[in-house]
């Protein structure tokens, strides 16, 4: 993995160099020095790929989650609008 690919993945994961340096226990300048190398260290590649998997699982949407919302909407009873509460109160007073 190249430094450019690493930066693109960081951006995709909404992370920055500070996050990477903290996670990898490196100085930002050490990470920036990878730009001169053909590939980033394997430990960094392994970490960013692990982050990508975790990010994907956190953001995995399940279409079934919307099922409950649709079901709840069907349970709304529109008949309440037609109730004549005044007549019920009059009957109780009698």
C-alpha positions in Angstrom: 0.0 0.0 0.0 1.3 3.4 -0.9 1.3 6.5 1.2 -1.3 8.1 -1.1 -3.6 5.0 -0.7 -3.1 5.2 3.1 -4.2 8.9 3.1 -7.2 8.1 1.0 -8.3 5.3 3.4 -7.8 7.7 6.3 -10.1 10.2 4.7 -12.6 7.5 3.8 -12.6 6.4 7.5 -12.9 10.0 8.6 -9.6 9.8 10.4 -6.6 12.1 10.3 -2.8 11.8 10.8 -3.2 12.5 14.5 -5.4 9.5 14.9 -3.0 7.3 12.9 0.0 8.5 14.8 -1.7 7.8 18.1 -2.9 4.4 17.1 0.4 3.4 15.6 2.4 5.1 18.4 4.4 7.1 15.9 5.2 10.8 15.4 3.2 12.5 12.6 6.6 13.3 10.9 7.4 9.6 10.8 4.2 8.9 9.0 4.7 11.8 6.6 8.1 10.3 5.8 6.4 7.3 4.3 5.6 9.5 1.3 9.2 9.0 0.1 8.9 5.2 0.4 7.4 2.8 -2.1 5.2 1.2 0.5 4.0 2.0 4.0 5.1 -0.3 6.8 3.1 -3.6 7.1 2.0 -2.7 10.6 0.4 0.5 9.4 -1.3 -1.3 6.5 -2.6 -3.9 8.8 -4.0 -1.3 11.2 -5.7 0.8 8.5 -7.3 -2.4 7.0 -8.5 -3.4 10.4 -10.0 0.1 10.9 -11.7 -0.2 7.5 -13.4 -3.5 8.5 -14.5 -2.0 11.8 -15.8 1.1 10.1 -17.8 -0.9 7.6 -19.4 -3.0 10.3 -20.4 0.0 12.3 -21.9 1.6 9.3 -23.5 -1.5 7.9 -27.1 -0.8 7.4 -29.7 -3.5 7.7 -32.8 -3.0 5.6 -34.8 -4.8 8.3 -34.2 -1.9 10.7 -36.8 0.1 8.7 -39.3 -2.7 9.1 -40.2 -1.7 12.6 -40.8 1.9 11.6 -43.1 0.9 8.9 -45.0 -1.5 11.2 -45.4 1.3 13.8 -46.9 3.6 11.2 -49.5 1.0 10.4 -50.5 0.8 14.0 -51.6 4.5 14.2 -55.3 4.5 14.5 -56.9 7.3 12.6 -60.3 6.5 14.1 -59.4 8.7 17.1 -60.2 11.8 15.1 -63.8 10.7 14.8 -64.5 10.3 18.5 -67.1 12.5 20.0 -65.8 13.0 23.5 -68.4 15.6 24.3 -71.2 13.1 23.9 -69.4 10.6 26.1 -69.0 13.2 28.9 -72.8 14.1 28.6 -73.7 10.5 29.0 -71.5 10.2 32.1 -73.2 13.2 33.7 -76.6 11.7 33.2 
